[in-house]
Each structure stands twice: as structure tokens, then as C-alpha cells.
Amino acid sequence: MHLLRGAIRHYGWGDAEFIPALTGEAATGEPCAELWFGTHHGAPSQVRIDGTWTDLADVTGDLDILVKILSAARPLSLQTHPTRSQAARGYARENDSGLAVDHPMRLYRDPHDKPEMLIALTPFEALCGFRSVEQSTSDLSSYGWKHEAAVLETRGIENYVRWCFESDTTPHMDACPEWLHSLATAYPDDKALRIAPLLHHVELRPLQAIALHAGSVHAYLKGSAVEVMSSSDNVVRAGFTSKHVDVAELLSITDFSPIDHPVQSPTARGVVSVYESPVDELVVERIDLDGTHDLPVSDRHRIVLCTAGTMNQLTPGRAAIVSPGHHEVLDGRGTVFVCAGTR
């Protein structure tokens, strides 16, 4: 098991305190939005072997998993992520156009899909996945949004969403819930305000999770969490952001199917708790340990992220890589997440 050195991303929506406090470093006042562990070219990790730090990809090759600590002080954009085939087409198309991979207008920064899981470390608020037409129509009516309710009821979710982006008016917020008031205060003229009530508004307790398939529209509103995903930075945005939005592309890759009960709690098997993944390729386990635990041999690389206590060489906010074919004995007291992709 070799220590990793992650890379911090300083996005404007990030919290300035949580990640420095978790890792035991001094806060500088700069927002620390995400701490990445993986080989993605946007913020690759280093690995310590025999006392020397080297690029992780030089040791493991390109990993197909990316593990993050995310901490949001204010909402992230309304967004979705592509399937593998959509990502490959979009990446090739933007390459052919001559758009640099780090250009702010770029949507597809790699040719990979991006299913993801989010596991709360603090109370966490999010919008994710469409609710049924009946549920959403009832809520829109309770806000006094009679016309919106009628459009949704007669046209269905996909055509309602298209209508929202074509509308030139702003809905009134007098009877809306507090979370929607807050979004309207931050983004008063945003066309996505009419879409937000169609999504499940969830308030995760620590260690609860949501799993997002490709095409699942979502927006993280506030809180800190572990994110586990395919190694991709493909994000298609359509609201609640000052970054580049592409409504047409979002509409073309969105899955408008309603989902039930997006919040999950893991299945406990002794000290190991297993989360239900959005795809078979991602495996996420939480180990709550006071003593020792055998981490069996696997044919995959595994990233082990500590979020509490001390285990082996790990303290909160630190991670390590376990190579395929290796058996490890975890020893200590605390919580780690063991995350694996296909290689």
C-alpha cells in the first residue's frame, strides 16, 4: 500500500475550511472545492515509493477510477454527464474543431463516461433525478405555478424541460420552499429555476449516498462528501453557473425517466459496508475499523481513502493505492473507503 499525494481544485463554489481541517492543514481563505486522487490529466496524483514521489500514472498506467473529497459552500451547476459512446463522439467532435482540451467552452475533456457516487461526510443537500409527473405537478400547483403544472401534465417531463429553456419569464417564488428561494436569490433570472422542482430534493445524513447514472440531471447544493466516479471530467451544464452552458447538448444526453428514492444506505457486512453502485465497474466499500481487517487480494487497483481516525499510514484526507495481486492488513481505528474500477 503506497501513499498518494492528491491535488486540490480551487473552484469558486468550494468551502474554504472543510478540506484543510480534514487534512490538518492551515486554511488560507481560498476555496478548496475538491481533492482528487487518480490519474486524470486535469489533476493527477503522485505516489510515494521507496521514499520518492513520482507520478501515479507512471506506476499504474491510466486508472479508470477517480476518487474525490468534495466540499461545497454554495450550489454547483445543474448538470449531467454522458454515456461512454456520447463522450467518445463529443470528445472527437471537439478535437476536430480545434478546441483546446482546457478551453472554458470545452464540454468533453476526455472520451469517457462519468457515472458517479456521492457519499456524505456532513449533512449534504442535492437535487438529483426526475420525480414522477404526478409528484412534480402537485408541487408546482402548491407554489401557485398553475401554468407550469399544466405544461408538465400535458407535455411530459422532456417537453416541459425544453419549454422552460425557451421561456423568457421568471416564476414567482412567494410560495416556494426555502431551498428554491435560495437558488432564486443566487440565480434570479436562471431558466433552470422552473426545472429544479422536478428533481428529487434530498438531504443526506452522513454516510448516506446517491448514485448517478449517465444522463442523470443533478445539482449539488451544499455539504461535504466523498465522490467516486469513472476517471472523467466531462460536465454538460445548463444552469446555476457562470461557466459555459450548453442547453442543446444537455437535452440531447439527458435521461428524462423518473426515478424513485435516490438516497441509499449501505449494506453492512461486519466492519464492511457496501454501497450500491450505478455501474458494475465501480466498487465502493466503507470499512469502520477498531483493530485489524484483511483486505483480500484483488485483480484491480484500489484507492483507499481515510476520512476518520488513523489506519496504517493513513490519516483523514489521505489516500493510498493498493496494486492488483496484493493483500493488505488494515490496522488501526477509523474509517476508510476502498474504491475500485476495472483496472
N, C-alpha and C positions, 0 to 999 in steps of 0.2 A: 504494500500500500504506500503510494508516493504522494506527498503533499502537493497541492495545486496552489498557484497564485492567480486569483481571479482578477477581472477587470471591471472597474466601476464605470457606469454610464451616467452622465450628469444631465439628464433631461429636466426641463423646466417644471414638470409636474411632480418631481420627486420630493420626498421628505428629506430634510437636512439632518435629522437626528437618528433615525432608526438604524440604518446600516452602520454608521460609525459606532453607535452604542453597542450594537450586537457584536461587532468585531473588536471592540475595545480600543478604537482609535478616536482621536480628537475630532470633533465636528468643526468644520471650517465655515459653516453657513451656506456652503454651496449645496444645492440639492443633489442627493445621492439616490437616484431613481432605481437603478438595477446593479446587481453584482453578478457577472457572468462567469460560468465555469464550463469550458468546452473549447472547441477548435474553430468555431465560426470566425471567418475573416474580419467581422466587424469589431470583435474584441476578444482575441484569442488568449487562452490561459498559458501559463508556464508551469512546468512540473519540476520538482526537485529530485534529482537522482545523484546519489553519492556526493551530496553536499553542493551540487551545481544546479542552477536554474537553467532550463532550456525550454524551447517552445514545445508545447504538448503535442502538436501535430507531428513533430519530428520523431516522436516516440510511438504514438498510437496510430498515426495516419489521421485522416479526417473522420471524426466521430459523427454519428448521425443523431446525437442527443445533445441538448443544451439545457443546463440547469442554472436557474437564476434565483436570487433573492430580489424581490420587487417591493418597493415601498412608495406608495402614492399619497401625497398630501392633498392633491386635487385631481379631478377626473382626467382619465385618459380618453382618447378619441373613441367615437363609435366606429367600429372596425370589424373586419373579418379577414380570414386567411384562406389561401387557395388549396385545392387538391393538388396532388403531385403532377397530374397532366396539365392542369391550369397553370401551375407555377413554371413548368418547363416551357410551355408556349409563351407565357408572359416574359420570362427571362430572355428567351431567344429574340422575341419581338423588340424588347428594349435594347438589347445588344445590337441588333441590326440597325436600330435608329441612331446609334452612336451616343446614347445617353450614358454618361459615366455611372458606374455602379454605386458611387456615393453621392450622386446628384440628388438634391432635395425633391425633385419631381419623380424620382425613381420609385416604382411600386415593387418590382421584383428584383431583389438584390442577390438572389441565388435561385437555382432551379428546383427547390424542394418545397414540399407541403409543410404545414405547420399545425398539426394537431397539438393541443396543449392541455396540461392540467394545472390548476392553481390550488394550493393548499394553504389555508390561512394560518398565519402565525399570531395575528392580532384579530380582533373583530374586523371583518372585511366586508365592504359593500360593493355590489356589482350589478350590472344588467347583463343578462345572458339568455339567449334562446327565446324564440317566439312562444307566447301563450296561445291558447285557443282563441278563435274569433269570438266565441261567446264570453269568455272572461274579459277580453280586452274591450269589447263593445259595452259591457256593463260598466267598466271603469271609465271609459270615455264619456258615457252618459252621465255618470256621477260627477264628472268635472264640469258638466254643462257643455261639453263638446258634442252637441247633438248632430251637427253636420258630419264631423269626423266619424262618429259612431255609425251613421247611415252609410257613409262611403265604405267603411270597413265591412259592414254587414252585407252590402250588396256586391262589392267588388272583390272581397277576399284580401288576404294579407299582402301578397305580392303587388297587386294593383293599388292597394291603399298606400304602400310604401312609395311606389312610383308617383302617385298623386301628391304625396307630401313634398317630395323634392321639386315638383312643378308648381307648388303653391307660392304665392307672393305675400301672404298674410302671416301674422304671428298669432297663435292662440292665446286666449286669456288664461291666467294662472290662478284666479281667485279661489277656486275650489280644489286645487291640485295638492297632492301630498308634498311634504317638506322636501324630499329628495328631488322632486321635479322642480320645485321652486328654486332650489339651489342651482340646478343646471341652468334654469332660465336666467338666473342672476348672472351666472358666469358667461352664458352664451345667449343673450336675449333675442337675437334675430335668427338663431340657428334653425334650419328646417328640420333637423333631426329631433327637435323637441316633440313633434307630433308622433314620432316613431317610438321614442323611449317607452311610453306606457304599454306598448305591445310586447315588450320584453319582460321576462321574469326579473323583478327587483329582489335580490337576495341579500341577506345579512348573515354572513358566515360566522360561526363561532370558531375560535382557534382549533385547528386540526381538521375542520370540515373542509370539503373540497368541491370544486366544479371541474368537469371535463368537457372540453370544447372540441368538437369535430371540425373538419374543414367546412367552411361556409357558414359557421355559426356566428351570427352577429352578436357583439358584446361590447361593453364599456366598463372598465374598472373605475370605480368612483373614489374609494378611499380605503387605506389599510396597508398592511404588510403581509407578505406571503412568500412561499416557495413556488416557483414556476418550473415545470418540467415540460419540455417540448422537443419536437424534431429540430435539428440544427438548422434553423431558418430565421431570417429577419424580413420575411415578406408580409407587409401590412398594407391593406387597402382600406383607406379611411373615407368617411362621408359625413362627419360631423363632430362637434365639440373639440375643435382643434384649430390651431393657427398653421398647422402643417398642410402639405398638399393633400387635397381630397380629389377623389375620382368617383363620382356617384355612378356613372355608367358602368365602370368596372366592378364596383361593389355589387350593383344589381345583377351583373352577369354571373357572378360566382357565389352569390348568397343562396343558402338553403332556407327556404321560407316555411319548411314544415314545422308545425308546433311540437314542442317537447313538454314532458311532464316532469315536475320535481327535479330540477337540475342539481340540487345540493345533495352531496353524498357524504356519509361517514364510512370509514374503512372497516374492513372485516378483520377482527383481531384473532391471531393465532399465537397465543402465548405473548412473548415480548414483541412479536412482529405483527404490524397492522398493514393490510394490503389494500391499496386504492384501486378502484375500477377505472381502467384506462380508456381513453377514447379510441385507441387503436391497439392492436396486439403488439406492435413494435415497441411501445413504451411500457416499461415495468417500473412501478414506484412502490416502495415499501418503507414504512416508518418503523424504526426499532427504538423502543424505550427500554433502556438497559440499566440495571444495577448489578454489576458483576461481569460475567463473560457470556459471549454468544458466538457460535461458529457461523461464519459467513461461508457457505459452501462454494465449491468450485463452479464456475460458470464459463460458458463459451463466449461471453460478451464482456466488453469493458464496462465497468460500473463506477459511477461517480458517487462518492459517499460524502454527504454534506451534514455537518453538525449544526444544530440550532440551539442546543442547550446542554450544559454540563461539560464534561471532558471525557473523551473516549479515544484510546490510543494516542495518536499525535494531535488529535483534533480538539479544537475549542470552538465556541459559537462563531458562525460566519466563515469557518474554514472548511475546506474540502480536500479530498484525496481521490486518487484514481487507483482502482484495482484491475489489474490486467487479466485477460482471459486465461483460464487454466490455473489460477492461483486461489488458494484457500487462505482465509484470514480469520483470526480470532479477535473479535471486538472485545475490549476490556475497559471498563470504566462505568461511569454513571452519567446518564444524559439521554439525549435524543439525536438520532441521525436519520437522514433519508438516504436510502440506497436506490439509485436510479440507473436504469439500463436501457439502451436502444438495441439495435440488431447486431451491432459490431463494436 
